[in-house]
Amino acid sequence: MAMIGGHGTVDGAILLDKDGTLVDDEPFNVEPSRIRLAPGAEQALSEFASLRWPVAVVSNQPGVAFGYFDEASLHAVRVHLARVMARFGVDFAGFFYCAHHPQGRDAAYRMTCACRKPAPGLLQAAARHIGVPLSSCWMIGDILDDVEAGNVAGCHTILVDCGNETVWQRGAHRTPDHTVASIDAAARIIAAHATDVALANAGRPS
């Protein structure tokens, strides 16, 4: 597991899968010029900026384990993500990735680890780094492995059902709290929830 980024302490956070959720799913792409935001991502990032919660990207990157690119290549991806987030005014909390795979060709990365989703390690590391409880985090992803990682970690979970989940293997932790068609709909759910919580807190006696 590795992290590229930095952040202080906040009250809540958004944990975003990268490929297929935030950006178009182009397998094993680490070339920034070919990274394109997914449908609805511009609106979602604007919503996240208005919410003023930090956004961390949590991503399986098995291309390292399979030898399609080296781990150093992910630095350029992180720089690109930071620039995109800055363009929308998003508080970017970092790029957390898992370079392992149990069937990887590179022995250094061939392992069953605690960070590859559906394991919760990446999410736990992101929340710890940001300084927010996982119960205040929202995990958004496009497949049920993302949902499972979020549920096991104790996050709120949203599945962006855009056609990338094809297996639909169900399990105890693989049911999302919400299912939407695009990431902007996920952002609106989070914003509405945050508003409801703020109003409820404002109505409590001091």
C-alpha positions, 0 to 999 in steps of 0.5 A: 500500500502506498499514499501520495498526498497530505492533509490535516484533520477534518470532520468528514471525507469522501473516498473515491475509486479512480478507474470507472468512477472518477475517470473513464476506465482505461485499463493500466493507463498511467499516461495523464494525457489519456485520463478523462473524467467520467460522465458526471465527474465535473458536476460531482467535483463541483459539489464536493468543492461546495461541501468542503470535505476532503476527497481522497482517491483509493485505487487498486493498481495491479498494473505494477504487479503485472509489470505493465508499468512501474510504481514510480509512474503513479506519481504522474497520475497523482500530480494529474489528479491534484491538478484536476481537483484544484481546477474544481476547488476540491480539497485533495487529500491524496492518492492511495493505491495498492500495487499488489496482486496475488497472481502478479508477475513481479515477485515483489508485488505478488501477495495477498495484502490488506490494502487491495480492495475489497480489503479495507486497508486503503480506506483505513489509511486514507481516513487515518491520514486525513484525521476523520473517523471512517463512520464519517466517510463515504466510499464511492465506487463502480463495482461491489469490491469497492462497496465491500471495502467501504462496508467492512471499513465502516463507511457509508457506501455508494455504488455507481452502477455504470455497467462496470460491475459484471459479476454481481457476486453478492455477500454480507458486505456487498450491498451498498447504502445507495445505488446511482447511475453516475457519480454526480448523483452520488455527490448530491446524496452526500450533500443532502445528507450533510445538510440534514446532519447540519440542520439536526445539529443546529436544532440540538440544545447547547 
